[in-house]
Each structure stands twice: as structure tokens, then as C-alpha cells.
Amino acid sequence: MSIFIAYEVDLKALSRALGEKKVYLATLKEAEQITGLQTGGISPLALLNRRFQVIIDCAVQSRKKIFISGGQRGINILLATEDLVSMTNASIASISRG
């Protein structure tokens, strides 16, 4: 049984986690220009060697597995949460509200 809970990124919490004064949510066009990937398919795995810092909300710690984008619209990958954190060298922080 899957349970889906709607969360929203808390930009102030995210900026603290990144050590930045302020952050904003990129537009679709900006996200594609910055990452070189099509929105809907921007995956933390596709960003591994592109000097992006990955922050994952602490809510995932209660999950053994997590779906992430497979790098193309409509393709998802199910990974062990700890594997995602390890592969991406992600930081875990409280960055959402929901």
C-alpha cells in the first residue's frame, strides 16, 4: 500500500540548508537552461557530475524506498532511500511543509 502526502518546498528552510541568503523556485525554462534537461525528467542522478548540491527532505528517512525521475519524462526509478542519498552525496534537511 502506498501513501502519498503532498508536501511543498519551504524556500526559507531550503536557503538555510544550502547556506544561501535567499533562493527562488526556477521557472520551467530556467530549470531546463540551468540543467540542460527537460522539465519532468530532471533527476538527481542526471546531475551527479554537474556540480549540483542535492538536498533531500528529512521526510524520506521514514521510507525504505523512493521513486525519482529516471531522467526522461514518464520514466521513474525505485531506489532504496539510503542508496539515493549515498549516490548523490545528498544532505538531509527539513525543507518542506505539508
Order of alpha helices (4+ residues) and beta strands (2+ residues): beta-alpha-alpha-beta-beta-beta-alpha-beta-beta
